[in-house]
Amino acid sequence: MDDAVLVRATAAAAAMVRSTLAERAAWLRAVADALDARTADLVAVADRETHLGEGRLTGEVARTTGQLRLFADVVLEGSYLEATIDQAAPTAAPPRPDLRRMLRPIGPVAVFSASNFPFAFSVAGGDTASALAVGCPVVVKAHPGHPELSRLTAEIVTGALATAGAPTGAFALVEGYEDGIALVGHPAVMAVAFTGSVAGGRALHDLAAARPAPIPFYGELGSVNPVVVTGGADAARGASLAAGLAASFTLGTGQFCTKPGVVFVPEGSAFERALAAVDLPAAGAMLTDSIARGFASGVDRLLAVPGVELVSGSADGPLVVAAPLDALEAHAEELLAEVFGPVTVLVRYGSDERLLASLDKLEGSLTATLHAEESDATAELVERLETVAGRLLFAGWPTGVAVTWSQHHGGPWPSTTSQFTSVGATAVRRFLRPIAYQDAPDAALPPALRDGNPLGIPRRVDGVLGQV
């Protein structure tokens, strides 16, 4: 990797920490406008490399530019700074100095693009947008699944940032395995954001932790996104729920991080009977050859588990398999491993007690879905599912990853490595660190902490949250 990339990023960081909220919001909006203006060009290149289709990709560009504008709003609103002031109290016991604390940018950030969302989780995706929003330069490692699109997107982002007045070095793109490794190990990089496989993410996580000065690694890795269908829900609407699952686990050829990969259903369920009769769509193209190989080997492992039966489809995909709870208890590692692609596993349970016990075998996931009736006793189910997922759905199916202030797209390991991830307003929290100022003269303070609140942002003063 050309070391000059990180030299420029380091210089940019010094300038960006002095930038105003309005300036950074303007940078993000300029990038969004530039991408919107080139939507047709971007979609054409993306479809050629990913085969995801013009409609899907056009919508993803809009999601990406909407995400950039959301982070512009987050910056201008200002509460992300967590500006907190405790004024001096000389008569307190013990006497208290004037203390003022806020969050400041951490420095240059390395972003690893994902394969399955070539816009929203790639070069100009949520990781890049949230880092730039708070004043951190970004160096993106392009995904090999869409290199031409990565270069075009980077060209547009770089041009828009320059036109909007962002410092040189605020954004850069690198390519290749070796450059990715070098990026994580470079002393100028202060944090890493990654979306990809558990194996790849774990390797980079360990590399970041092994540095002489370890840095945070924010990874989104593997997720099976469990679903529970209660007996009441099965009796009331098993057939419609089956149609919903079929549409969900085949969406994007099963290559969504929120794909429901394991579904707990009552023994003899109407849900399973209806799912067996659903016409699954024809197998679509996988994003990369390595993903296709991984899907084929994952399906082979599932079909080799004793007690697993084919419910619908074929080994070439899409397919649904089913197994009794006894098989899960004996082969949890195989049945609960993520298989990236259009396959889902039904687990048949005979009693609510055994269902609850089986949920303890689940690892962390991005989502968990509960389909139940109001008459069902679900409190304990909800409590169990809360321990394994960061987002609980009570109607519909994943994805539903709306780009909003309240969204959370993470969960316990191995779904993510952090409480904060790339979707939603709190994504900015990953690239900030707290700094407290004690008895500082007003002129030495950042504007967010000065007397009179010149930025007009939400602040907590002497324990009271307001705009003072």
Secondary structure, DSSP 8 states (H G I E B T S, - for coil): --HHHHHHHHHHHHHHTT--HHHHHHHHHHHHHHHHHTHHHHHHHHHHHH---HHHHHHHHHHHHHHHHHHHHHHHH-GGG--EEE--BTTSSS-B--EEEEEEE---EEEE--SS-TTTTSTTSHHHHHHHHTT--EEEE--TTSHHHHHHHHHHHHHHHHHTT--TTSEEEE-SHHHHHHHHH-TT--EEEEES-HHHHHHHHHHHHTSSS---EEEE------EEE-HHHHHHHHHHHHHHHHHHHHGGGG--TT---EEEEETT-HHHHHHHHS--------SSHHHHHHHHHHHHHHHTSTT-EEEEE-TTSSEEEEEEHHHHHHSHHHHTS---SSEEEEEEES-HHHHHHHHTT---EEEEEEE--TTS--HHHHHHHHTTEEEEESSS-S-----SSS-----TTTTBSSS--SSSGGGGGGGEEEEEEES--GGGS-GGGSTT-TT---EEETTEEE--
